[in-house]
Amino acid sequence: MVCKARRAVIYARVSTDGQTTDNQVQELRATAERNGWVVVEEFVDRGISGAKGREHRPAFDRLWKGAARKDFDVVMVWAVDRLGRSLQHLVEFLSELHSKRIDLLIHQQGIDTTTPGGKALFGMLGVFAEFERSMIQERVKAGIRRARANDPSKLWGRKPYEVSDPHLVAKVLALRKQGLGMRPIARQVGISLKTCWRLLQVAA
Protein backbone atom coordinates (compact mmCIF):
# COMPACT_ATOMS: atom_id res chain seq x y z
CA MET A 1 0.00 0.00 0.00
CA VAL A 2 1.44 3.39 -1.04
CA CYS A 3 1.27 6.08 1.63
CA LYS A 4 0.11 9.47 0.44
CA ALA A 5 2.70 12.21 0.93
CA ARG A 6 1.80 14.75 3.58
CA ARG A 7 0.86 18.20 2.35
CA ALA A 8 3.05 20.88 3.88
CA VAL A 9 2.90 24.66 3.77
CA ILE A 10 5.58 27.19 4.63
CA TYR A 11 5.01 30.43 6.49
CA ALA A 12 7.73 33.09 6.43
CA ARG A 13 7.75 36.68 7.66
CA VAL A 14 10.15 39.61 7.87
CA SER A 15 9.53 42.84 9.76
CA THR A 16 11.05 45.27 7.23
CA ASP A 17 11.02 45.54 3.45
CA GLY A 18 14.83 45.46 3.44
CA GLN A 19 14.91 41.93 4.82
CA THR A 20 14.41 38.75 2.82
CA THR A 21 12.62 35.49 3.51
CA ASP A 22 14.74 33.53 1.01
CA ASN A 23 16.91 31.81 3.63
CA GLN A 24 13.88 30.81 5.72
CA VAL A 25 12.01 29.38 2.75
CA GLN A 26 15.02 27.57 1.26
CA GLU A 27 15.83 25.75 4.50
CA LEU A 28 12.20 24.79 5.09
CA ARG A 29 11.89 23.44 1.54
CA ALA A 30 14.92 21.25 2.17
CA THR A 31 13.41 20.02 5.46
CA ALA A 32 10.16 19.14 3.70
CA GLU A 33 12.08 17.20 1.05
CA ARG A 34 14.00 15.24 3.69
CA ASN A 35 10.72 14.29 5.37
CA GLY A 36 9.05 13.30 2.10
CA TRP A 37 6.47 16.08 2.38
CA VAL A 38 5.03 17.94 -0.60
CA VAL A 39 5.04 21.73 -0.22
CA VAL A 40 1.65 22.79 -1.62
CA GLU A 41 1.84 26.49 -0.80
CA GLU A 42 4.11 29.19 0.65
CA PHE A 43 2.71 32.09 2.68
CA VAL A 44 4.97 35.13 3.01
CA ASP A 45 4.41 38.41 4.87
CA ARG A 46 6.97 41.13 4.15
CA GLY A 47 7.51 44.31 6.14
CA ILE A 48 4.97 43.39 8.85
CA SER A 49 5.64 43.21 12.58
CA GLY A 50 4.87 39.95 14.36
CA ALA A 51 3.07 41.94 17.04
CA LYS A 52 0.24 42.67 14.60
CA GLY A 53 -2.83 40.45 14.49
CA ARG A 54 -3.89 38.28 11.56
CA GLU A 55 -6.11 41.05 10.16
CA HIS A 56 -2.92 43.05 9.42
CA ARG A 57 -0.94 40.09 8.06
CA PRO A 58 -2.55 38.98 4.76
CA ALA A 59 -0.49 35.83 4.25
CA PHE A 60 -0.91 34.72 7.85
CA ASP A 61 -4.67 35.29 7.57
CA ARG A 62 -4.77 33.07 4.46
CA LEU A 63 -2.74 30.46 6.32
CA TRP A 64 -5.22 30.52 9.22
CA LYS A 65 -8.20 30.16 6.87
CA GLY A 66 -6.47 27.29 5.07
CA ALA A 67 -5.95 25.56 8.41
CA ALA A 68 -9.64 25.96 9.21
CA ARG A 69 -10.45 24.22 5.91
CA LYS A 70 -7.71 21.61 6.58
CA ASP A 71 -6.11 22.33 3.20
CA PHE A 72 -2.79 20.89 4.43
CA ASP A 73 -1.30 18.52 7.01
CA VAL A 74 1.80 20.34 8.29
CA VAL A 75 2.72 24.00 8.86
CA MET A 76 6.43 24.78 8.63
CA VAL A 77 8.00 27.94 10.03
CA TRP A 78 11.59 29.07 10.59
CA ALA A 79 11.21 30.26 14.20
CA VAL A 80 8.39 30.75 16.68
CA ASP A 81 8.66 34.56 16.50
CA ARG A 82 7.85 34.37 12.79
CA LEU A 83 4.35 33.22 13.76
CA GLY A 84 3.92 36.15 16.13
CA ARG A 85 5.13 37.99 19.20
CA SER A 86 1.82 37.90 21.09
CA LEU A 87 1.31 34.91 23.38
CA GLN A 88 -2.45 35.20 22.95
CA HIS A 89 -2.27 35.16 19.14
CA LEU A 90 0.24 32.31 19.18
CA VAL A 91 -1.83 30.14 21.50
CA GLU A 92 -4.98 30.79 19.46
CA PHE A 93 -3.24 29.75 16.24
CA LEU A 94 -1.67 26.63 17.74
CA SER A 95 -5.04 25.68 19.22
CA GLU A 96 -6.59 25.97 15.75
CA LEU A 97 -3.93 23.67 14.31
CA HIS A 98 -4.43 21.19 17.13
CA SER A 99 -8.20 21.13 16.68
CA LYS A 100 -7.78 20.34 12.97
CA ARG A 101 -5.05 17.75 13.67
CA ILE A 102 -2.53 19.75 11.65
CA ASP A 103 1.09 19.33 12.69
CA LEU A 104 3.63 22.09 13.21
CA LEU A 105 7.36 22.21 12.57
CA ILE A 106 9.37 25.12 14.00
CA HIS A 107 12.90 24.80 12.64
CA GLN A 108 14.98 26.95 15.01
CA GLN A 109 13.37 25.67 18.21
CA GLY A 110 13.47 22.04 17.05
CA ILE A 111 9.72 21.58 17.55
CA ASP A 112 8.10 18.94 15.36
CA THR A 113 4.66 17.73 16.38
CA THR A 114 4.81 14.91 13.84
CA THR A 115 7.04 13.15 16.40
CA PRO A 116 5.83 11.73 19.75
CA GLY A 117 8.02 14.14 21.72
CA GLY A 118 6.87 17.16 19.74
CA LYS A 119 3.23 16.39 20.41
CA ALA A 120 3.80 17.42 24.03
CA LEU A 121 3.68 21.02 22.79
CA PHE A 122 -0.03 20.70 22.08
CA GLY A 123 -0.52 19.24 25.55
CA MET A 124 0.75 22.52 26.99
CA LEU A 125 -1.63 24.71 25.00
CA GLY A 126 -4.39 24.53 27.59
CA VAL A 127 -1.98 25.65 30.31
CA PHE A 128 -0.78 28.66 28.33
CA ALA A 129 -4.29 29.59 27.20
CA GLU A 130 -5.62 29.52 30.77
CA PHE A 131 -2.66 31.58 31.98
CA GLU A 132 -3.24 34.19 29.27
CA ARG A 133 -6.98 34.41 30.04
CA SER A 134 -6.26 34.83 33.76
CA MET A 135 -3.75 37.61 33.07
CA ILE A 136 -6.18 39.46 30.81
CA GLN A 137 -9.05 39.13 33.29
CA GLU A 138 -6.88 40.41 36.14
CA ARG A 139 -5.71 43.41 34.09
CA VAL A 140 -9.30 44.26 33.17
CA LYS A 141 -10.48 43.96 36.77
CA ALA A 142 -7.58 46.08 38.03
CA GLY A 143 -8.37 48.74 35.43
CA ILE A 144 -12.04 48.84 36.42
CA ARG A 145 -11.11 49.11 40.10
CA ARG A 146 -8.84 52.08 39.37
CA ALA A 147 -11.47 53.73 37.19
CA ARG A 148 -14.20 53.27 39.81
CA ALA A 149 -11.94 54.77 42.45
CA ASN A 150 -11.40 57.82 40.24
CA ASP A 151 -15.07 58.21 39.25
CA PRO A 152 -17.50 56.23 41.48
CA SER A 153 -20.56 57.69 39.75
CA LYS A 154 -19.75 56.28 36.30
CA LEU A 155 -21.26 53.01 35.06
CA TRP A 156 -18.77 50.33 33.99
CA GLY A 157 -19.08 47.13 32.03
CA ARG A 158 -21.16 46.28 28.98
CA LYS A 159 -23.93 48.73 28.19
CA PRO A 160 -27.46 47.26 28.07
CA TYR A 161 -29.06 46.85 24.65
CA GLU A 162 -31.56 49.61 25.35
CA VAL A 163 -28.59 51.99 25.54
CA SER A 164 -26.17 50.50 23.00
CA ASP A 165 -28.66 49.29 20.36
CA PRO A 166 -32.13 50.90 20.55
CA HIS A 167 -32.88 49.62 17.02
CA LEU A 168 -32.66 46.06 18.29
CA VAL A 169 -35.15 46.85 21.05
CA ALA A 170 -37.51 48.34 18.49
CA LYS A 171 -37.21 45.23 16.33
CA VAL A 172 -38.05 42.98 19.30
CA LEU A 173 -41.15 45.05 20.02
CA ALA A 174 -42.22 45.03 16.37
CA LEU A 175 -41.90 41.25 16.11
CA ARG A 176 -43.84 40.80 19.33
CA LYS A 177 -46.65 42.97 18.00
CA GLN A 178 -46.76 40.73 14.92
CA GLY A 179 -47.61 37.85 17.24
CA LEU A 180 -44.28 36.01 17.24
CA GLY A 181 -43.38 33.95 20.30
CA MET A 182 -40.46 34.76 22.54
CA ARG A 183 -38.18 31.98 21.33
CA PRO A 184 -38.60 32.79 17.59
CA ILE A 185 -37.94 36.47 18.35
CA ALA A 186 -34.81 35.73 20.36
CA ARG A 187 -33.56 33.37 17.64
CA GLN A 188 -34.27 35.85 14.84
CA VAL A 189 -32.51 38.85 16.42
CA GLY A 190 -29.68 36.79 17.92
CA ILE A 191 -30.20 37.29 21.65
CA SER A 192 -30.96 34.99 24.55
CA LEU A 193 -34.51 34.26 25.65
CA LYS A 194 -33.79 35.91 29.00
CA THR A 195 -32.59 39.10 27.30
CA CYS A 196 -35.66 39.11 25.08
CA TRP A 197 -37.96 38.98 28.13
CA ARG A 198 -36.00 41.77 29.82
CA LEU A 199 -36.17 44.07 26.79
CA LEU A 200 -39.93 43.66 26.55
CA GLN A 201 -40.31 44.42 30.26
CA VAL A 202 -38.14 47.53 29.98
CA ALA A 203 -40.08 48.77 26.95
CA ALA A 204 -43.48 48.05 28.51
VENZI-V292171 format. One record per helix or strand of 3 or more residues. SS is the DSSP state (hx for helix, st for strand). FROM is the first residue (numbers start at 1). LEN is the number of residues. If there is no record, write none. Layout:
# VENZI-V292171
SS;FROM;LEN  SS;FROM;LEN
This chain:
# VENZI-V292171
st;7;8  hx;22;14  st;38;9  hx;54;3  hx;58;11  st;74;4  hx;80;4  hx;87;13  st;103;4  hx;120;4  hx;125;26  hx;161;4  hx;166;12  hx;182;8  hx;193;11
